Amino acid sequence: MEYRQLGRAGVRVSVIGMGTNQFGRKLEQKQVFNVLDAAIDLGINFIDTADVYTGGDSETTLGNALKGRWDKFVVATKGYFSTGEGTNDKGASRYHLMLAVENSLRRLQSDHIDLYQMHRWDDTTPIEETMRTLENLVSSGKVRYIGASAYAAWQLAKANLLAEMHSWTSFVTVQSHYHMLEREVENEVIPYCIEDNIGFIPYFPLAGGFLTGKYKRGKYAPAGSRGESSEYVQKYMTDKNYTSVEKLSTWAEEREHTMAELAHAWLLAQPQVCSVISGLTKLEHLQANSKAADWVLEAEEVETINAILADDA
């Protein structure tokens, strides 16, 4: 397994991370124990969760499974989205974040969170309040590093400039929606991350499964797959995208790899990417995702892949 710096932070994370938004739902507690056992064997040490995943059960099942082995993992969680019916049960205010962190710590059964991420930008709370609160959480030892999710480049820049001015802790990472068919972040977010040495963490690397190649042109989505009902997956089911995946699948197979491995390897070849968050609903997904870490694309190969994507864009 390859490890990279978590952006500006000194800690290193596996290039393949675990997305846990189905822990406590499609993966029950016993399975979560098994997944973490396998992750240690595979060298995967980066776990991403959030306080709203499966109504908090993701953090709860992780907390049970992490007992006695927190030193084996770098655990990231998030706060922002609504966790209750109260008017202040969401957002990036000091009021909500202080409570959200305490609740996450309780569910995770820990005295600290390795990477605490703002799940979204809050335009109703002054960013000064958010950053000062995060600084307090870091200085108290409850949080070690901070990151953002789905922030625009200007939002990241504003937050980190403010932190620099006040000698507060700054964001070391940003998570964004990014894969072969979703590349808007290349316009501003990734260039900013390169300039300011922010670690970039892509999520939805397989476009909800479309980039595995399991969805075939002119055929019904496989029974039980997300493509049966997910508008997110269905929006990628265009002739142009099918053509891209067909060509890329053939290209990968010629090199004895799968389309899913190629989708991960392509992301890991992009600037500033420190880890790719891959969701899983079974142990086999983790094992399959880990194989992508062994495929290091050469610059010429990335150019070829991009040319295929451009031809069919």
Summary of the structure (lengths in Angstrom):
residues: 313
radius of gyration: 19.3
end to end distance: 32.5
largest distance: 57.1
contacts: 1078
relative contact order: 0.13
helix: 47%
strand: 17%
